[in-house]
Amino acid sequence: MGFFAFLLLGLIAGAIAKAILPGRQGGGWFMTLLLGVIGALLGGWLGSVLFDRPLKDFFSIQSWLLAIGGSIVVLLIYGALTGRKGARA
């Protein structure tokens, strides 16, 4: 997968992860891109370690699921580190 395709995958995976998680997450499009790329890296690494399934190509459902799953984990860690508490009153 090329560099720009990986950035696009990370951006979209981060946006989907933000939509899946309840509450309001901070950060704009750049933070979404950054967390999505880190999540895609984490998802690809976990997929290769746990399931022997690394990130394949851009249009592979396996790549998307690993990237979104990794992005959700990264967003949860980011929220815990920055003190965000999910839904706000």
C-alpha positions in Angstrom: 0.0 0.0 0.0 1.4 3.4 -0.9 2.1 6.3 1.5 -0.9 8.4 0.4 -3.2 5.5 0.4 -2.1 4.7 3.9 -2.8 8.3 5.0 -6.2 8.2 3.4 -7.0 4.9 5.1 -5.9 6.4 8.4 -8.0 9.5 8.0 -11.1 7.6 7.1 -10.5 4.9 9.8 -10.1 7.7 12.4 -13.3 9.4 11.3 -15.2 6.1 11.4 -13.7 5.3 14.9 -14.8 8.8 16.1 -18.3 8.2 14.8 -18.5 4.8 16.5 -17.3 5.9 19.9 -20.0 7.5 22.1 -19.5 11.0 23.4 -17.6 13.9 22.0 -13.9 13.5 21.1 -11.7 16.6 20.6 -9.3 17.3 17.8 -9.8 18.4 14.3 -9.1 16.8 11.0 -5.3 16.7 11.6 -5.7 15.0 15.0 -8.1 12.5 13.3 -5.5 11.9 10.6 -2.7 11.4 13.2 -4.7 9.1 15.5 -6.1 7.2 12.5 -2.7 6.5 11.1 -1.4 5.5 14.5 -4.5 3.3 14.8 -3.9 1.8 11.4 -0.3 1.0 12.4 -1.5 -0.5 15.6 -4.3 -2.5 14.0 -1.9 -3.8 11.3 0.7 -4.8 13.9 -1.9 -6.5 16.2 -3.4 -8.2 13.2 -0.1 -9.7 12.2 0.8 -10.7 15.7 -2.5 -12.1 16.9 -4.2 -13.4 13.7 -1.3 -13.6 11.2 -3.3 -11.1 9.1 -1.3 -7.9 8.3 -2.7 -4.9 6.4 -3.0 -5.9 2.7 -4.1 -3.5 0.1 -6.4 -0.4 0.3 -9.6 -2.1 -0.9 -9.3 -5.1 1.4 -12.0 -5.4 4.0 -9.4 -6.9 6.3 -7.3 -3.7 6.1 -10.3 -1.5 6.9 -11.4 -3.6 9.9 -7.9 -3.7 11.4 -7.4 0.0 10.8 -10.8 0.9 12.4 -10.2 -1.4 15.3 -6.8 0.0 15.9 -8.1 3.6 15.7 -10.8 2.8 18.3 -8.1 1.6 20.6 -5.9 4.6 20.0 -8.9 7.0 20.5 -9.8 5.3 23.8 -6.1 5.6 25.0 -6.0 9.2 23.8 -9.2 10.0 25.7 -7.9 8.4 28.8 -4.7 10.4 28.6 -6.3 13.7 27.9 -9.0 13.3 30.5 -12.0 13.3 28.2 -15.0 11.6 29.8 -17.2 10.7 26.9 -20.7 12.1 26.9 -21.0 15.6 28.4 -23.9 17.3 30.2 
